[in-house]
Amino acid sequence: MEVPIRGQVRTGILIWDSRAEYLGLMPEYIEREAARFAIINWAEWQSWEYMDKVKAAAHYLINLQIGHHQQDAIAREENRRANEQRNGKR
């Protein structure tokens, strides 16, 4: 199931290359960020088996998405409280 992201900001930065996805490859940016997240230097990362890299990248991307959801929840709560204060509710 796909859910559209509300309030999406278009930065003009393209990270995901559909050609790489077609070939079954991860973009290097995602690989490098996954390696950083796992606290693995690039040379060691290069020696990992492909499926280990995929699992580490998936973990990184899920963690990133969780962080986005947390920030969204914080922003909504802050907006709710600000609206209550403006409307005189406590």
N, C-alpha and C positions, 0 to 999 in steps of 0.2 A: 504494500500500500504506500503510495506517495502522498505526502502532505506538503502543500506549498508553504514556503517560509514567508510569514507576514513581515512586512517592513524590510524586505530584502534590499540591501544596498549594492548597487552595481559599481564595482571599483574599476572595471576594465581590465582586471588582472585575470588571465586565464591560466589555471594551474593544471586542470585535467585535459589532457590531449586525447581526443577520441581515437586518433590513430594508434596510440599506445594501447588503449583499452581494446581495440579491435585485435591487436596482436597478442593480447594477454599480458601486457607489460604494465608496470606501474611507472608513472612519471617520476623522474629522478628527484624532483622537489619533495614528493611524498616519501620516497625512500629515505632521503636525507633527514627529513623531519622525524620520521619514525625511528631512525637510528639515534638521533639526538634525544628523543623521548625515552628510548631504551638505554640511554647513556652508553652507547656503543660507538667507537670511532669508525670512521668511514672504511678504513682498511679491513677492520674486523668484520664490519657489516658485509663487505664484498665477499667474504669467505663463507657466509651463511648459505644454507640451502634455500632454494626459491620459496618453498612453502613456509619455512620459518620466517622469511622476510614478509610474506603475505600476512601471516598471523600477527606479526609485530606491527605492520602497517595498519591492519584492521583495528588492533587495540588502540593505536595512536588516534586513528580517525574517530573511533567511538568515544574515546576520552575527550577529544576536541568537541564533538557534538554535545556531549553531556555538559561541558563547560558553557556552550552556547545556550543550552536550555536553562541552566542555572542563572546565567546573566539575564535572560529574558524574564524569568520568574522574578528576579530582584527588581528589574525595571518596572514590571507590572505592579508589584507591591508598592513601590515608591510612588508610582502614578496614582494608585488607589488612595494611598494615604494623603497625597497632595490634594486630590479632589475632595476628600472628606474635610480636610482643613479649610479649603476654599468655600465649601458649602456649610461650614459651621458645625459639622458632625464630629463627634469624638468617640 
